[in-house]
Amino acid sequence: MNWIILIIAGLFEVAFAFCLGKAKHTTGVDMYLWYAGFLVALIISMGLLVKATQTLPIGTAYAVWTGIGAVGTVLVGIFVFKEPTTFLRLFFLTTLIASIVGLKVVSN
């Protein structure tokens, strides 16, 4: 169950990065609403990470959490913010995913 909580925490990390990206491209009230979304997603993500680390090894949990956030944020950047998609970028994204899966496999 804590692996599921950790995955959800990672998805909220992607959400707070998305909010930062949207806030960067807006002004006025909209910008502050995106920053508020950032804070809400940050608090939820951290709270779920704390919950997951009660039974999972901290090193593995933190690495998986940041990995999910990194992969998700790169994908959001590519699909939402139209960031470049190069061979090397996709290659290293693939190695990051393989590393996350590997950590899950070797952890108890």
Secondary structure, DSSP 8 states (H G I E B T S, - for coil): -HHHHHHHHHHHHHHHHHHHHHHHT--HHHHHHHHHHHHHHHHHHHHHHHHHTTTS-HHHHHHHHHHHHHHHHHHHHHHTS-----HHHHHHHHHHHHHHHHHHHH--
